[in-house]
C-alpha cells in the first residue's frame, strides 16, 4: 500500500511538472495524461490531445450547452479513431473526468 501511494505521488509530481511545460489547455493536458494512463504511447497521446485542443477551443461552453457538447463529442470521437474499440465509452470517461475537475 505504501509503494502504491509513493507511485501515485510520483505520478502526480510528474504530471504537474509536464503541465507547467505544456502549451496545451488544462482540459487537453488532462486528456493527454488520461490517455497515457490507458497505455496510449506518450507521443500519440500528445497528438490526440492537440487535436482535441481545437475542439475545446471551438466549444468552450460544452459543459453548459447541449449543442456545444454534441459538437465537442464529435471532435473527441475523431481524435480517438483507431486507438480504442469503444470510443463512445472513452468520450464518456473523458467528459466525466473534466466535469469532476471543474467542480
N, C-alpha and C positions, 0 to 999 in steps of 0.2 A: 504494500500500500504506500509506503514511504517512497519507494522508487517511482511509482506511478505519479505521485504528487510532484516529485522532483522533475519528472519528464514534462508534466503539464506546465510547471513554472518555466522551464527552459523553453518550451514551445511558445509560451506567451511572450517571453523576452525576445525571442527571435522574431515573432510576428510584429511586435512593437517596433523593433529596430528596422525591419523591412518596410513597415508602413511609413516611417519617417522618411525613408529614402525613395519611396514610390511616388510617381506622379499621378497615380490613379486616385479617383474619388474614394472616400471611405467605403461606399457601397461596393464599388468594383473590386477594391482590395479585399474586402471581406469575402466576396465570392471567389476571388483567386485563392485565398487561403483555404476556404472551404473545399474547393476543387482539389487542392493539394492533399487535404485530409482524406479524399476519396481516391487517392493513388493516381491522380492525373499528374503527369510529368510537369515540373515547375514551369518550363518554357511554354508548354502547351496551355497550361492554366493561365499564364500571363496573357497569352494571345487571346484566349477566350474572354478574359476579364476586360481586355482592351476593346473587344467587340461589344461587350455588354455595356461598357462605359458610354458608348454613343447612345444606347437605349436609355440608360439612366439620365443622361443629359437631355435627351429629346422628350422624356416623360417624367419630369421632376415631381409631379403630383400624383404619381401612380398609387400611393398609399391612400389617397382620399378621392380619387377619380376612377370610377369603374372603366371608363373609356381608355384612360391612360394606362391603367393596369393591364387591360387587354392587349394594348399595343406593346407594352413592356414585355409581357409574356411571349409575344411573337418574337421579339428581339432575342430573348433568352433562349427560346427553342432553337432559333437559327444558330446561335453561338454554341449550343450543346450538341449539334448534329454530329453523329459519328463517335461520340465519346461515351454514350450510355444507351442501353436498350430501353430505358424508361425516362425520357426527357421530361415528361409531364410530372413525374414524382420528384425529379431533381429541381424543377422550377418551383414546385410547391415548397420543397425544403428550403430553397434559397430565399423565397419571399417570406417564409416563416422566420428564418434567421434574421433577415433585415428588419422585419417588423418588431421582433423581440429586442434587437439592438437599438431601435428608435424609442423604445419605451423608457 
